[in-house]
Amino acid sequence: MLLDTLDRPLRDLRISVTDRCHFRCVYCMPKEVFGGDFQFLDRKELLTFEEITRLACVFVAQGVQKIRVTGGEPLVRRDLERLIAMLSPIPGVDLTLTTNGSLLAKKARALKEAGLQRVTVSLDSLDDAVFKAMNDVDFPVAKVLEGIEAAASVGLAPVKINMVVKRGMNEHSIVPMARRFKGTGHILRFIEYMDVGHTNGWRLDDVVPAAEIIATLDAALPLEPLDPNYRGEVANRWRYRDGSGEVGVIASVTQAFCRDCTRARLSAEGSLYTCLFGIKGFDLRAMVRGGASDAEIAQAVGRVWRVRSDRYSEIRSEATVGLPKVEMSHIGG
């Protein structure tokens, strides 16, 4: 039975290719927990590009239509362009990548030539001080902007820009970010600050609700709602009334969308997670390296997906914050 006959079809596969962030984002790597000597996965534990491609083909045969390459920071994975070239010929797949943008200007053309279709770039503010406070990075906003423009210039468009909004940190950057990308063809998406993992000190008071974000935007740059592009789209879409583009808001805290989630995640070492807030993944690497056939792997994926009961965002409360969860740096966004 194909997975797309289920109530929640599996349409979107996120593939993490590294657990190395090389920066500590607001979601995943606080300095006091992950110091410079933190031990990441040994290279032999990572799926090879050939193993990733094989698993991707299994997922696509079961209904997946979109593959996003992600991770702590995927562009630090050596020869990533080769993986893109291996994935891009898979028929009927929308192939995209999420990045912090620090290496994008250097790699955009090679990624496009390898077959990548679009990129999503994380950028939480145009102000260097705020940007660095949110992410503890050692590169300026200008480098991210350079990467965005390089991606657009080679045809990796439209570029999506993700801005996590955290109370007391960068909510004053909402309108400046919108003004910066309005009319450029890029799509800015605001994301409610989530309790991904268990090391980022999340509090419900830190969340700026989607309704507040839209009200702030609408007061400065009038908006009107748009219909979703497809079932399971995580962003609520809005367009500027003057026709100069659109924005999105991902409201996974205040408007949970668990029931329509069509997304699975494959970690860098080959574990399948059915939720961003998952605790334990299903080991597909053992099947691949143990000689399992594609049909046997597909059956295992189907069993995992059919019994999924995760709905963390629907049950989120102050009491759930301390529950063990996989870190975003491990499975990507």
Sequence and secondary structure as in RCSB ss.txt:
>XXXX:A:sequence
MLLDTLDRPLRDLRISVTDRCHFRCVYCMPKEVFGGDFQFLDRKELLTFEEITRLACVFVAQGVQKIRVTGGEPL
VRRDLERLIAMLSPIPGVDLTLTTNGSLLAKKARALKEAGLQRVTVSLDSLDDAVFKAMNDVDFPVAKVLEGIEA
AASVGLAPVKINMVVKRGMNEHSIVPMARRFKGTGHILRFIEYMDVGHTNGWRLDDVVPAAEIIATLDAALPLEP
LDPNYRGEVANRWRYRDGSGEVGVIASVTQAFCRDCTRARLSAEGSLYTCLFGIKGFDLRAMVRGGASDAEIAQA
VGRVWRVRSDRYSEIRSEATVGLPKVEMSHIGG
>XXXX:A:secstr
  GGGSSS   EEEEE  S  SS  TTT  TTTS TT     GGGS  HHHHHHHHHHHHHTT  EEEEESS GG
GSTTHHHHHHHHTTSTT EEEEEE STTHHHHHHHHHHHT  EEEEE   SSHHHHHHHH  SS HHHHHHHHHH
HHHTT  S EEEEEEBTTTTGGGHHHHHHHHTTSS EEEEEE    SSSS   GGGB  HHHHHHHHHHHS EEE
   SSTT  SEEEEETTSS EEEEE TTTS  GGG  EEEE TTSEEESSTT S  EE HHHHHTT  HHHHHHH
HHHHHHT    HHHH  GGGTTS    HHHH  
